[in-house]
Amino acid sequence: MIRAVQRGSLSLDKLEAMTCVCSVGLDMIAVPGDTSAATISAIIADEMAIGMINKKTTAVRIIPAPGKAVGDIVEFGGLLGSAPVMPVHTFSSETFIARGGRIPAPIQSLTN
């Protein structure tokens, strides 16, 4: 997967889309250190919505890497290995996140 990210054939959007049909979320994804809290919050909200609709638990471990830019490698050390810093959209999520609200737990009634 790291090689796919490095050659540009796998993006954060694609990983998020894959969560709809497999796995349990986004894990150990390095993003530029200047990524806004609103952008990270929006990514988490997307995953929460996917989990609710698909009736499964999802998780997000997004790691802002201070001083790192897209394409840099972050070394976590030990068994955690490394990760390429992935790009995030530059569109603002401030308005969306400022709305607040709650995403309910996965529910069965939407399958009727």
C-alpha positions in Angstrom: 0.0 0.0 0.0 2.9 2.4 0.8 4.3 1.9 -2.8 0.8 2.5 -4.2 0.6 5.8 -2.3 4.1 6.8 -3.4 3.4 6.3 -7.1 0.1 8.1 -6.8 -2.3 5.3 -7.4 -3.8 5.3 -3.9 -5.2 8.4 -2.3 -6.9 9.2 1.0 -10.2 9.4 -0.9 -9.7 5.9 -2.3 -8.8 4.5 1.2 -12.0 6.2 2.6 -14.1 4.7 -0.2 -12.6 1.3 0.4 -13.8 1.5 4.0 -17.4 1.2 2.7 -16.8 -2.4 1.6 -13.9 -3.6 3.7 -11.7 -3.1 6.8 -12.7 -0.9 9.7 -11.4 2.6 8.9 -8.3 4.7 8.2 -5.3 3.5 10.2 -1.9 5.2 10.6 -2.4 7.7 7.8 0.2 10.5 7.9 -0.9 13.9 6.7 0.9 17.2 6.5 1.5 18.8 9.9 -0.3 22.0 8.9 -3.6 20.1 8.2 -6.4 22.0 10.0 -8.3 20.5 12.9 -11.5 21.1 10.8 -10.1 19.0 8.0 -9.2 16.1 10.3 -12.6 16.4 12.0 -14.3 16.2 8.6 -12.4 13.0 7.8 -13.4 11.5 11.1 -17.0 12.5 10.5 -16.9 10.8 7.1 -15.7 7.6 8.6 -18.3 7.8 11.4 -21.1 8.2 8.8 -19.7 5.2 6.8 -19.8 3.1 10.0 -23.3 4.2 10.9 -24.8 3.4 7.5 -22.9 0.1 7.1 -23.7 -1.0 10.7 -20.0 -1.5 11.7 -17.4 0.0 13.9 -15.0 2.3 12.1 -11.9 4.0 13.4 -9.5 6.7 12.4 -5.9 7.2 13.2 -4.8 10.3 11.2 -1.3 11.5 12.2 -0.5 15.1 11.5 3.3 15.1 10.9 4.8 18.5 12.0 7.3 19.9 9.5 6.5 17.2 6.9 5.0 17.8 3.4 3.2 15.5 1.0 5.5 12.8 -0.2 7.8 12.9 2.9 8.2 9.7 4.9 7.4 9.6 8.6 9.3 7.1 10.6 7.2 5.8 13.6 9.9 3.5 14.9 9.9 0.0 16.1 7.1 -2.2 14.9 5.0 0.8 13.7 7.3 1.3 10.7 6.8 4.3 8.4 4.3 6.0 6.3 4.3 8.5 3.4 2.6 11.8 4.1 -0.6 11.8 2.1 -2.3 14.9 0.6 -5.6 16.1 1.9 -8.1 18.3 0.1 -7.5 22.0 0.4 -11.2 22.9 0.5 -12.3 24.2 3.9 -14.4 22.1 6.2 -14.7 24.9 8.8 -18.4 25.7 8.0 -19.4 22.0 8.0 -17.6 21.2 11.3 -18.9 24.5 13.0 -22.5 23.2 12.5 -21.9 20.6 15.2 -24.3 17.8 15.6 -24.1 14.2 16.4 -23.8 11.0 14.3 -25.8 8.2 15.8 -24.4 4.7 16.5 -24.9 2.1 13.8 -28.5 1.2 13.6 -30.5 -1.7 12.1 -33.7 0.2 11.2 -32.1 1.8 8.1 -32.0 -1.7 6.4 -35.8 -2.0 6.2 
